[in-house]
Amino acid sequence: MLVPLQQVWRMSSGNGTRRKVGKLQHFNNMMASAPETLTEVQGLFSKVRTYVKPSNGEWSIPDPNVALRHQGEEHCRLQALKVSLNAVKNQLSDKNVQVWHQHTNFTNRAGKVIATVRSAANAEVCTQAWCKFYEILGTFNPLPGEALQSGELNTVHLCEAPGAFITALNHYIKTSESTRYCDWSWAANTLNPYHEANGGSTTIADDRLIANTLPWWFFGSDNTGNIMIQKHLLELQVFVSNMRRVDMVTADGSFDCQENPDEQEALVASLHYCEATAALLLLSPGGSFVLKMFTLYEHSSVCLLYLLNCCFHSVNVFKPATSKAGNSEVYVVCLNYDGKEAVRPLLSKLIRNYGPHLADREALFPNAIIPESFLKQHEEVCSYFHRLQVDTITENLRLFEGMSTEQRQRFDHIRDCVAHDYLQRFEVSFLPRSRWISRNTVSPACCSVSAGRPLGQKKQTGSFNERRELQTLSWREAREGLLCHLDTETLHGRWDRLLAGRPLSNVRGSW
């Protein structure tokens, strides 16, 4: 019988004393007795592909004279993967989003990790992002050796609200033997949640950390925090100039693409270019870069991944176990930067063209200069993550029709095993509140809403098809149809969804 996670932790931790979770004999015995469970759990933490550079130096930074001068061309084999994935995802269009999320939360094998870490480790701002980044830290150890040897570590975090990457890094530094005495400085950027120009659907409601660490946050001269503005990029460089070197840059940005999920990658491409340009400008030689991306099928992604491979000694595409397996999210983990001197001419051109449309105009590089050896590896990377995502969605669709008691029990067992293994694998230790970044990071009533959803953004309800149908109706048609056919409770719910999807000016004009 599986002992509850919290009870196992109490058995191992004694009177608040920190001990390595690897000493949990109960867990080791449990895993050893079920090899198929062990294999499944290990597979969750092994979703990574690494590019291997040819020894002949074929992958080299292109001449800046050919950059941003040609139209991008689609890669047929990658577009075939995109079509295939969207065909599978389209099967979800008639599913009620709340019911579907409840279902996939249960089938998510890492679904108990967050609660377990909160209970066992006393983690500050412990969100899914916290767990994902702690997993990245434990898997790749992206903190440069030179920084650790010198005892000084400097990091910059882009699109960081609510700050979970920062608090995860603090936890990692202060509980790891090799880093606990490191002198760590950080700076962060995000859309300013207090600026009136940032709409309610774009900023994060959870400001527990930001409110208590404001001097460390960069919002730019206009105070919006928009990192896609050229002058903000240059101002950010000045903002961190007191750092002797920048050892790591993270970028966890995205946009809300729920109403056009098939084109998520293309919609976010310019943001990814801006984040990568900022990292190449700020990082010191030997530094690391962690970038959240999605599917990697578009020409913009091919060019960006090729550039990163030319600039870093090691580039890995990683799907954390704590990232829901059915979504397209991956993290590109780049290690050991060659330094901006190697990329300076191209970097200067990227900075001159920097902005919200950097990836919307000409392609970063023409197809002709991207080596076939890189394209082959990139296609293999895309195929691997395509298969993982399709398999997950297909399994969830099958189980959505109904799960047996035995299947439910097995999922619950696997979820416990994954949570146990997470603690053990990444040596997650208890951190006293006195060693948090902000001792005041308690969720005040005004800041606890939505736990990371954009401020003011309503939870989506109904199915994707229903929302699209409502958007095609005129206001008179929608109003009359709803009044005639729906009971009062359903009417209110669907009318709220209709209002949420239409500009206010249209609402006024319809009455």
Long-range contacts (C-beta under 8 A, 24 or more apart in sequence): 2-30, 2-413, 2-416, 5-112, 5-116, 5-119, 5-120, 5-416, 5-419, 5-420, 6-116, 6-119, 6-120, 8-420, 9-119, 9-120, 9-423, 13-120, 13-430, 16-430, 18-175, 18-429, 18-430, 19-429, 20-427, 20-429, 21-120, 21-420, 21-423, 21-424, 21-427, 21-428, 21-429, 22-424, 22-427, 24-420, 24-424, 27-420, 27-421, 27-424, 30-417, 30-420, 31-417, 31-420, 31-421, 37-413, 37-414, 37-417, 40-109, 40-414, 41-109, 41-414, 41-417, 41-418, 41-421, 44-109, 44-110, 44-321, 44-325, 44-418, 45-135, 45-139, 45-321, 45-421, 45-425, 47-318, 47-319, 47-320, 47-321, 47-385, 47-388, 48-139, 48-316, 48-317, 48-318, 48-319, 49-316, 49-317, 49-380, 49-381, 49-384, 49-385, 50-314, 50-315, 50-316, 50-317, 51-305, 51-309, 51-314, 51-315, 51-316, 51-374, 51-377, 51-378, 51-381, 52-377, 53-309, 54-371, 54-373, 58-371, 58-373, 59-306, 59-309, 59-310, 59-371, 59-373, 59-374, 60-310, 61-307, 61-310, 61-311, 61-342, 61-343, 61-346, 62-310, 62-346, 62-365, 62-369, 64-345, 64-346, 64-348, 64-349, 66-365, 66-366, 66-369, 67-346, 67-349, 67-350, 67-364, 67-365, 68-349, 68-353, 68-361, 68-362, 68-363, 68-364, 69-362, 69-366, 70-362, 70-363, 70-365, 70-366, 71-362, 71-363, 72-298, 72-299, 72-300, 72-303, 72-362, 72-363, 73-299, 73-363, 73-366, 73-367, 74-298, 74-299, 75-297, 75-299, 75-302, 75-367, 75-375, 75-379, 77-379, 78-296, 78-297, 78-298, 78-302, 78-378, 78-379, 78-382, 79-297, 81-295, 81-297, 81-382, 81-383, 81-386, 82-295, 82-297, 84-386, 84-390, 85-295, 85-328, 85-386, 85-389, 85-390, 86-262, 88-390, 88-393, 88-394, 89-261, 89-262, 89-393, 91-393, 91-397, 92-393, 92-397, 92-464, 93-463, 93-464, 93-465, 94-463, 94-464, 94-465, 95-400, 95-463, 95-464, 96-461, 96-462, 96-463, 97-460, 97-461, 97-462, 97-463, 97-464, 98-459, 98-460, 98-461, 100-400, 103-396, 103-399, 103-400, 104-324, 104-326, 104-396, 106-408, 106-411, 107-395, 107-396, 107-399, 107-411, 108-324, 108-325, 108-415, 109-321, 109-325, 109-411, 109-414, 109-415, 109-418, 110-321, 110-322, 110-415, 110-418, 110-419, 110-422, 111-415, 112-415, 112-416, 112-418, 112-419, 113-321, 113-322, 113-418, 113-419, 113-422, 114-322, 115-419, 116-419, 116-420, 116-422, 116-423, 117-422, 117-423, 117-428, 120-423, 120-428, 120-430, 121-171, 121-423, 121-428, 121-429, 121-430, 121-431, 122-430, 122-431, 122-432, 122-433, 123-167, 123-168, 123-171, 123-431, 124-167, 124-170, 124-171, 124-209, 124-431, 124-433, 124-436, 124-437, 124-438, 124-441, 125-162, 125-163, 125-164, 125-167, 125-206, 125-208, 125-209, 125-441, 126-164, 126-167, 127-162, 127-164, 127-451, 127-452, 128-322, 128-323, 129-164, 129-165, 129-168, 129-252, 129-452, 130-164, 130-165, 130-167, 130-168, 130-171, 131-168, 131-320, 131-322, 131-422, 132-320, 132-322, 132-323, 132-331, 133-164, 133-165, 133-168, 133-169, 133-250, 133-290, 134-168, 134-171, 134-172, 134-426, 134-428, 135-320, 135-321, 135-322, 135-422, 135-426, 136-290, 136-318, 136-320, 136-331, 136-333, 137-168, 137-169, 137-172, 137-426, 138-172, 138-425, 138-426, 138-427, 139-318, 140-288, 140-316, 140-318, 140-333, 140-335, 142-248, 142-288, 142-290, 142-333, 142-335, 143-179, 143-247, 143-248, 143-288, 144-247, 144-248, 144-286, 144-287, 144-288, 144-336, 145-286, 146-247, 146-286, 147-182, 147-245, 147-247, 148-178, 148-179, 148-182, 151-181, 151-182, 151-183, 152-182, 152-183, 152-185, 152-244, 153-179, 153-182, 153-183, 153-184, 153-185, 153-247, 153-248, 154-184, 154-185, 154-186, 154-240, 154-243, 154-244, 154-245, 154-246, 154-247, 155-184, 155-185, 155-186, 155-187, 155-246, 155-247, 155-248, 155-249, 155-250, 156-186, 156-187, 156-188, 156-189, 156-236, 156-240, 156-246, 156-248, 156-249, 156-250, 156-282, 157-186, 157-187, 157-188, 157-189, 157-249, 157-250, 157-251, 157-252, 158-188, 158-189, 158-190, 158-227, 158-249, 158-250, 158-251, 158-252, 158-253, 158-275, 158-278, 158-279, 159-189, 159-190, 159-191, 159-227, 159-251, 159-252, 159-253, 159-254, 159-271, 159-275, 160-188, 160-189, 160-190, 160-250, 160-252, 161-190, 161-191, 161-193, 161-203, 161-204, 161-206, 161-207, 161-210, 162-204, 162-206, 162-207, 162-208, 162-209, 162-210, 162-452, 163-188, 163-208, 163-209, 163-210, 163-213, 165-250, 165-252, 166-209, 166-437, 167-209, 167-436, 167-437, 167-441, 170-435, 170-436, 170-437, 171-431, 174-431, 174-435, 175-427, 175-428, 175-429, 175-430, 175-431, 176-427, 185-243, 186-216, 187-216, 187-217, 187-218, 187-239, 187-240, 187-243, 188-216, 188-217, 188-218, 189-217, 189-218, 189-219, 189-225, 189-227, 189-236, 190-217, 190-225, 191-224, 191-225, 191-226, 192-219, 192-223, 192-224, 192-225, 193-455, 195-219, 195-223, 195-224, 195-225, 197-222, 197-224, 198-224, 198-225, 199-456, 200-454, 200-455, 200-456, 200-457, 201-256, 201-454, 201-455, 201-456, 201-457, 202-256, 202-454, 203-454, 203-455, 204-452, 204-453, 204-454, 204-455, 205-447, 205-449, 205-450, 205-451, 205-452, 205-453, 205-454, 205-455, 205-456, 206-443, 206-447, 206-448, 206-449, 206-450, 206-451, 206-452, 207-447, 208-438, 208-441, 208-442, 208-443, 208-444, 208-447, 209-437, 209-438, 209-441, 211-447, 212-437, 212-438, 212-440, 212-441, 213-437, 213-438, 227-253, 227-274, 227-275, 227-278, 228-270, 228-271, 228-274, 228-354, 228-355, 228-356, 229-355, 230-351, 230-354, 230-355, 233-274, 233-277, 233-278, 233-281, 233-351, 233-354, 234-351, 236-278, 236-282, 237-281, 237-282, 240-282, 245-284, 245-287, 246-282, 246-283, 246-284, 246-287, 247-283, 247-284, 247-286, 247-287, 247-288, 248-283, 248-287, 248-288, 248-289, 248-290, 249-278, 249-279, 249-282, 249-283, 249-287, 249-288, 249-289, 249-290, 250-289, 250-290, 250-291, 251-275, 251-276, 251-278, 251-279, 251-289, 251-290, 251-291, 251-292, 252-292, 253-292, 254-292, 254-294, 256-454, 256-457, 258-460, 259-467, 259-501, 261-464, 264-294, 264-295, 264-328, 265-293, 265-294, 265-295, 265-296, 265-297, 265-298, 265-300, 265-301, 265-328, 266-298, 266-300, 268-293, 268-294, 269-298, 269-300, 269-301, 269-304, 269-359, 269-360, 270-355, 270-356, 270-357, 270-358, 270-359, 270-360, 271-356, 272-300, 272-301, 272-304, 272-359, 273-300, 273-304, 273-350, 273-358, 273-359, 273-364, 274-354, 274-355, 274-356, 274-358, 276-304, 276-307, 276-308, 277-347, 277-350, 277-351, 277-354, 277-358, 280-311, 280-337, 280-340, 280-343, 280-347, 280-350, 281-340, 281-347, 281-351, 283-337, 283-339, 283-340, 284-337, 284-339, 285-337, 285-338, 285-339, 286-336, 286-337, 286-339, 287-336, 287-337, 288-333, 288-334, 288-335, 288-336, 288-337, 289-332, 289-333, 289-334, 289-337, 290-331, 290-332, 290-333, 290-334, 291-331, 291-332, 291-334, 292-329, 292-330, 292-331, 292-332, 293-329, 293-330, 293-331, 293-332, 294-328, 294-329, 294-330, 295-328, 295-382, 295-385, 295-386, 296-330, 296-378, 296-381, 296-382, 296-385, 297-382, 299-363, 299-367, 300-359, 300-363, 300-364, 302-370, 302-375, 302-378, 303-363, 303-364, 303-365, 303-370, 304-364, 305-332, 305-378, 306-365, 306-370, 306-374, 306-378, 307-343, 307-346, 307-364, 307-365, 308-332, 308-334, 309-374, 310-343, 311-337, 311-338, 311-342, 311-343, 312-336, 312-337, 312-338, 313-338, 317-381, 317-385, 319-385, 319-388, 321-418, 321-422, 322-422, 325-388, 325-389, 325-392, 326-389, 326-392, 326-393, 326-396, 327-389, 328-389, 330-385, 458-496, 458-500, 460-497, 461-493, 461-496, 461-497, 462-493, 462-494, 462-497, 466-494, 466-497, 467-497, 467-501, 470-494, 470-497, 470-498, 470-501, 471-501, 471-502, 474-510, 475-502, 475-506, 475-507, 475-509, 475-510, 476-510, 479-510
